[in-house]
């Protein structure tokens, strides 16, 4: 499963949105309805899904699904 598919899966589960609503350009807050607490929960869920640790402040600056793919792939690459 690709990074994108895994991110979409986490969003669907955590934010309780339909899979079709989660697109590359979807913004976590504006389009998917994440509040500040859910944004923090998303960071934790992504860390668990990918078995990585992310800088929370940097991760919270990620605004779209596509940006999350880039950010997480970079964290994995830096390993």
C-alpha angles and dihedrals in degrees: 000000000000125000089251093053092048092049091049090050092052091049093050092049099042101036095036093229129143114265091238091062093060106086132160090259095045113125113220095224106028100036105025098035100237113167123206093272092048090050089059090045090052091055090051092046092050090049090052095043093051098030091235139123118233131193099254096214092050092044092051088055090064106102108177139044091245091051089051091054091052093044095048094044088053092050090049092048092050087049 
